[in-house]
Amino acid sequence: MALAETVSKIDRLSDQQRECIERCQEATEVCEWCADECTDHGEEMARCLRLCRDVVDIASLHARFMARDSGYSSELAGICADLCEECADECRRHDHDHCQVCAEVLPDCAESCRAMSA
């Protein structure tokens, strides 16, 4: 079952929450890939790797908080947005394909999370 189909079954979620969960999942997947690829590039990619790993942890946690209607979801949304923006900025500095994909995906997650933090 696709993520969008699964999320659509949680009837108490708003469309905005559903979209944010999907964006967080996409950010998690692309950052897992980027972090893994960064391990092959040595110390020059250490900051990128750390930020990607942070996004993986925060974005996946934020998606789980939204799914269970946690009262802390809006605070976590702001942190997730900030981290996605910082990681996208770092990834833009590198020519690697995995970094460029991250730099494309993360702003959408940041925007969605920013809306959820309001």
Secondary structure, 3 states (H helix, E strand, C coil): CCHHHHHHCCCCCCHHHHHHHHHHHHHHHHHHHHHHHHHHHHHHHHHHHHHHHHHHHHHHHHHHHHHCCCCCHHHHHHHHHHHHHHHHHHHHCCCCHHHHHHHHHHHHHHHHHHHHHC
